[in-house]
């Protein structure tokens, strides 16, 4: 699946799970500010599995930090579409996010999500890069990602379980998206049993259990196919509606929360 579509699917998944709007499930409800902050983080987390090869677009998203992160992930995961595209890879990413989610700093208006902001700095840069919101320079990516990280710092939900949920959800929808393409994913890595000869001789089954050991349910066809666009355009629209709805509700129905965010920034003391 294309990078921009991965990011959109992550944002849409977060909206679906956390928004209390009528078009969402509200399984893990968070305030409107948390919907927006989480959508940013989840969109970036939906690109995290692709931080496993140095030629990835996201490797150049936040220089030089992104280059170092991608190089480390590539080495640890065994290369592209291996460790990070597995159940184990998603679990490790979620566990690391859970640890970062515990890093908070006290303020006069509650705990500030410092760990989440640090992670958001990188993940938002990933999403901004694939959505072409930043160029090849250094200033633009850091300005965009830094602004988003500041927003996450003060608008994140006052609970530490939202960050691992956002990262785990984003990474999971990435793996699912690639599972639905013809190349498939090593879902059970490091165990990658190659398809036996009899499987490779059965039409349909050989597309599911690839000779390389990857698993695939190629409903979307090749990455970037017309089918992928037909599915992901509505998904992107859904994500956009969810974020706009959270923004409107945050301003219109949760004024106290908005004022608290402003006060945290120190722009309107005593508001």
ROLOLUM-928830 format. One record per residue (C-alpha): residue in three letters; chain; x, y, z; residue number from 0. Coordinates in steps of 0.2 Angstrom, whole numbers, padded with zeros to 4 digits, always signed. Layout:
<rs>
  residu  chaine     c1     c2     c3  num
     ALA       A      X      Y      Z  NUM
...
</rs>
This chain:
<rs>
  residu  chaine     c1     c2     c3  num
     UNK       A  +0000  +0000  +0000    0
     UNK       A  +0006  +0018  -0004    1
     UNK       A  +0013  +0028  +0011    2
     UNK       A  +0000  +0042  +0010    3
     UNK       A  -0014  +0029  +0011    4
     UNK       A  -0006  +0020  +0026    5
     UNK       A  -0006  +0037  +0035    6
     UNK       A  -0024  +0040  +0031    7
     UNK       A  -0029  +0023  +0036    8
     UNK       A  -0021  +0026  +0053    9
     UNK       A  -0030  +0043  +0056   10
     UNK       A  -0046  +0035  +0051   11
     UNK       A  -0044  +0020  +0063   12
     UNK       A  -0041  +0032  +0077   13
     UNK       A  -0056  +0042  +0073   14
     UNK       A  -0067  +0026  +0072   15
     UNK       A  -0061  +0020  +0089   16
     UNK       A  -0060  +0036  +0099   17
     UNK       A  -0072  +0048  +0093   18
     UNK       A  -0089  +0049  +0101   19
     UNK       A  -0098  +0056  +0085   20
     UNK       A  -0112  +0046  +0078   21
     UNK       A  -0101  +0040  +0063   22
     UNK       A  -0088  +0032  +0075   23
     UNK       A  -0088  +0017  +0087   24
     UNK       A  -0082  +0027  +0103   25
     UNK       A  -0074  +0011  +0110   26
     UNK       A  -0061  +0021  +0118   27
     UNK       A  -0068  +0038  +0120   28
     UNK       A  -0056  +0053  +0122   29
     UNK       A  -0060  +0072  +0122   30
     UNK       A  -0060  +0081  +0105   31
     UNK       A  -0042  +0087  +0107   32
     UNK       A  -0037  +0069  +0110   33
     UNK       A  -0045  +0064  +0094   34
     UNK       A  -0035  +0076  +0084   35
     UNK       A  -0019  +0073  +0094   36
     UNK       A  -0021  +0054  +0092   37
     UNK       A  -0025  +0055  +0074   38
     UNK       A  -0009  +0064  +0071   39
     UNK       A  +0001  +0051  +0080   40
     UNK       A  -0009  +0036  +0073   41
     UNK       A  -0006  +0042  +0055   42
     UNK       A  +0012  +0043  +0058   43
     UNK       A  +0012  +0026  +0067   44
     UNK       A  +0004  +0019  +0052   45
     UNK       A  +0020  +0022  +0043   46
     UNK       A  +0032  +0016  +0057   47
     UNK       A  +0033  -0002  +0049   48
     UNK       A  +0041  +0006  +0034   49
     UNK       A  +0055  +0012  +0044   50
     UNK       A  +0064  -0004  +0040   51
     UNK       A  +0074  +0002  +0024   52
     UNK       A  +0085  +0016  +0021   53
     UNK       A  +0078  +0021  +0005   54
     UNK       A  +0060  +0024  +0012   55
     UNK       A  +0053  +0041  +0010   56
     UNK       A  +0051  +0043  +0028   57
     UNK       A  +0070  +0041  +0031   58
     UNK       A  +0071  +0059  +0025   59
     UNK       A  +0057  +0066  +0035   60
     UNK       A  +0066  +0073  +0050   61
     UNK       A  +0084  +0074  +0046   62
     UNK       A  +0095  +0069  +0054   63
     UNK       A  +0085  +0060  +0067   64
     UNK       A  +0074  +0050  +0055   65
     UNK       A  +0089  +0044  +0046   66
     UNK       A  +0097  +0037  +0062   67
     UNK       A  +0080  +0029  +0067   68
     UNK       A  +0077  +0021  +0051   69
     UNK       A  +0095  +0014  +0050   70
     UNK       A  +0093  +0007  +0067   71
     UNK       A  +0076  -0001  +0063   72
     UNK       A  +0082  -0008  +0047   73
     UNK       A  +0097  -0017  +0056   74
     UNK       A  +0086  -0024  +0070   75
     UNK       A  +0071  -0030  +0059   76
     UNK       A  +0081  -0039  +0046   77
     UNK       A  +0077  -0028  +0031   78
     UNK       A  +0061  -0022  +0022   79
     UNK       A  +0045  -0031  +0025   80
     UNK       A  +0052  -0042  +0038   81
     UNK       A  +0051  -0039  +0057   82
     UNK       A  +0042  -0023  +0057   83
     UNK       A  +0028  -0031  +0047   84
     UNK       A  +0024  -0044  +0059   85
     UNK       A  +0013  -0047  +0075   86
     UNK       A  +0030  -0047  +0085   87
     UNK       A  +0035  -0030  +0077   88
     UNK       A  +0018  -0022  +0081   89
     UNK       A  +0019  -0029  +0099   90
     UNK       A  +0037  -0021  +0101   91
     UNK       A  +0031  -0004  +0094   92
     UNK       A  +0016  -0004  +0106   93
     UNK       A  +0027  -0009  +0121   94
     UNK       A  +0039  +0005  +0117   95
     UNK       A  +0025  +0017  +0116   96
     UNK       A  +0018  +0012  +0132   97
     UNK       A  +0035  +0015  +0140   98
     UNK       A  +0036  +0033  +0132   99
     UNK       A  +0018  +0036  +0137  100
     UNK       A  +0023  +0035  +0156  101
     UNK       A  +0034  +0050  +0153  102
     UNK       A  +0025  +0065  +0159  103
     UNK       A  +0029  +0081  +0168  104
     UNK       A  +0019  +0090  +0180  105
     UNK       A  +0012  +0107  +0177  106
     UNK       A  -0001  +0119  +0186  107
     UNK       A  -0014  +0112  +0174  108
     UNK       A  -0011  +0094  +0175  109
     UNK       A  +0002  +0082  +0168  110
     UNK       A  +0010  +0086  +0151  111
     UNK       A  +0013  +0071  +0139  112
     UNK       A  +0031  +0074  +0136  113
     UNK       A  +0035  +0056  +0130  114
     UNK       A  +0020  +0057  +0118  115
     UNK       A  +0026  +0073  +0112  116
     UNK       A  +0044  +0067  +0108  117
     UNK       A  +0037  +0052  +0099  118
     UNK       A  +0024  +0063  +0090  119
     UNK       A  +0039  +0074  +0084  120
     UNK       A  +0045  +0059  +0073  121
     UNK       A  +0028  +0051  +0069  122
     UNK       A  +0020  +0067  +0063  123
     UNK       A  +0036  +0070  +0052  124
     UNK       A  +0033  +0053  +0044  125
     UNK       A  +0015  +0058  +0039  126
     UNK       A  +0019  +0075  +0034  127
     UNK       A  +0032  +0069  +0022  128
     UNK       A  +0022  +0056  +0013  129
     UNK       A  +0008  +0069  +0012  130
     UNK       A  +0020  +0081  +0004  131
     UNK       A  +0017  +0094  +0017  132
     UNK       A  +0036  +0097  +0019  133
     UNK       A  +0050  +0097  +0006  134
     UNK       A  +0068  +0091  +0006  135
     UNK       A  +0075  +0104  +0018  136
     UNK       A  +0077  +0104  +0037  137
     UNK       A  +0068  +0119  +0043  138
     UNK       A  +0051  +0114  +0036  139
     UNK       A  +0050  +0096  +0043  140
     UNK       A  +0055  +0102  +0060  141
     UNK       A  +0043  +0117  +0060  142
     UNK       A  +0028  +0106  +0055  143
     UNK       A  +0033  +0091  +0067  144
     UNK       A  +0038  +0103  +0081  145
     UNK       A  +0021  +0112  +0080  146
     UNK       A  +0012  +0096  +0081  147
     UNK       A  +0022  +0089  +0095  148
     UNK       A  +0018  +0105  +0105  149
     UNK       A  +0000  +0102  +0102  150
     UNK       A  +0001  +0084  +0107  151
     UNK       A  +0010  +0090  +0123  152
     UNK       A  -0004  +0099  +0129  153
     UNK       A  -0019  +0092  +0121  154
     UNK       A  -0016  +0073  +0123  155
     UNK       A  -0029  +0064  +0134  156
     UNK       A  -0025  +0064  +0153  157
     UNK       A  -0022  +0045  +0153  158
     UNK       A  -0006  +0035  +0148  159
     UNK       A  -0015  +0021  +0139  160
     UNK       A  -0019  +0032  +0123  161
     UNK       A  -0001  +0032  +0116  162
     UNK       A  +0001  +0013  +0115  163
     UNK       A  -0016  +0012  +0108  164
     UNK       A  -0012  +0025  +0094  165
     UNK       A  +0004  +0017  +0090  166
     UNK       A  -0002  -0001  +0090  167
     UNK       A  -0017  +0003  +0080  168
     UNK       A  -0007  +0013  +0067  169
     UNK       A  +0006  -0001  +0065  170
     UNK       A  -0008  -0014  +0064  171
     UNK       A  -0018  -0006  +0050  172
     UNK       A  -0001  -0004  +0041  173
     UNK       A  +0002  -0023  +0042  174
     UNK       A  -0016  -0026  +0037  175
     UNK       A  -0015  -0014  +0022  176
     UNK       A  +0001  -0023  +0016  177
     UNK       A  -0007  -0040  +0019  178
     UNK       A  -0021  -0035  +0007  179
     UNK       A  -0009  -0032  -0007  180
     UNK       A  +0000  -0045  -0018  181
     UNK       A  +0017  -0045  -0009  182
     UNK       A  +0010  -0049  +0008  183
     UNK       A  +0018  -0049  +0025  184
     UNK       A  +0028  -0061  +0036  185
     UNK       A  +0015  -0060  +0049  186
     UNK       A  +0023  -0073  +0060  187
     UNK       A  +0041  -0067  +0058  188
     UNK       A  +0054  -0073  +0063  189
     UNK       A  +0045  -0089  +0058  190
     UNK       A  +0043  -0088  +0039  191
     UNK       A  +0039  -0106  +0033  192
     UNK       A  +0040  -0107  +0014  193
     UNK       A  +0025  -0113  +0005  194
     UNK       A  +0027  -0132  +0000  195
     UNK       A  +0026  -0137  -0018  196
     UNK       A  +0008  -0143  -0017  197
     UNK       A  +0002  -0126  -0011  198
     UNK       A  +0011  -0117  -0025  199
     UNK       A  +0002  -0128  -0037  200
     UNK       A  -0016  -0124  -0031  201
     UNK       A  -0023  -0108  -0039  202
     UNK       A  -0029  -0096  -0026  203
     UNK       A  -0020  -0104  -0011  204
     UNK       A  -0003  -0100  -0019  205
     UNK       A  -0008  -0082  -0019  206
     UNK       A  -0012  -0083  +0000  207
     UNK       A  +0004  -0092  +0006  208
     UNK       A  +0018  -0085  -0004  209
     UNK       A  +0034  -0095  -0009  210
     UNK       A  +0044  -0083  +0001  211
     UNK       A  +0034  -0087  +0017  212
     UNK       A  +0024  -0071  +0017  213
     UNK       A  +0005  -0072  +0019  214
     UNK       A  -0007  -0062  +0008  215
     UNK       A  -0025  -0059  +0005  216
     UNK       A  -0023  -0049  -0011  217
     UNK       A  -0040  -0040  -0011  218
     UNK       A  -0032  -0023  -0016  219
     UNK       A  -0020  -0030  -0029  220
     UNK       A  -0003  -0022  -0032  221
     UNK       A  +0001  -0007  -0021  222
     UNK       A  -0006  +0009  -0029  223
     UNK       A  -0019  -0001  -0039  224
     UNK       A  -0036  +0007  -0044  225
     UNK       A  -0044  -0004  -0031  226
     UNK       A  -0033  +0003  -0017  227
     UNK       A  -0038  +0021  -0022  228
     UNK       A  -0056  +0016  -0023  229
     UNK       A  -0055  +0010  -0005  230
     UNK       A  -0043  +0023  +0003  231
     UNK       A  -0051  +0039  -0004  232
     UNK       A  -0067  +0036  +0006  233
     UNK       A  -0056  +0031  +0021  234
     UNK       A  -0047  +0048  +0019  235
     UNK       A  -0063  +0057  +0018  236
     UNK       A  -0069  +0049  +0034  237
     UNK       A  -0053  +0053  +0043  238
     UNK       A  -0055  +0071  +0038  239
     UNK       A  -0073  +0072  +0043  240
     UNK       A  -0068  +0065  +0060  241
     UNK       A  -0054  +0077  +0063  242
     UNK       A  -0065  +0092  +0058  243
     UNK       A  -0079  +0086  +0069  244
     UNK       A  -0067  +0085  +0084  245
     UNK       A  -0061  +0102  +0080  246
     UNK       A  -0079  +0109  +0080  247
     UNK       A  -0084  +0100  +0095  248
     UNK       A  -0068  +0105  +0104  249
     UNK       A  -0071  +0124  +0101  250
     UNK       A  -0090  +0124  +0102  251
     UNK       A  -0094  +0111  +0116  252
     UNK       A  -0079  +0110  +0126  253
     UNK       A  -0073  +0127  +0128  254
     UNK       A  -0066  +0124  +0145  255
     UNK       A  -0054  +0111  +0138  256
     UNK       A  -0049  +0123  +0124  257
     UNK       A  -0046  +0137  +0137  258
     UNK       A  -0035  +0125  +0148  259
     UNK       A  -0024  +0121  +0132  260
     UNK       A  -0022  +0140  +0130  261
     UNK       A  -0017  +0142  +0148  262
     UNK       A  -0005  +0128  +0147  263
     UNK       A  +0004  +0137  +0133  264
     UNK       A  +0004  +0152  +0144  265
     UNK       A  -0004  +0163  +0131  266
     UNK       A  -0019  +0168  +0142  267
     UNK       A  -0014  +0167  +0160  268
     UNK       A  -0029  +0165  +0172  269
     UNK       A  -0041  +0162  +0158  270
</rs>
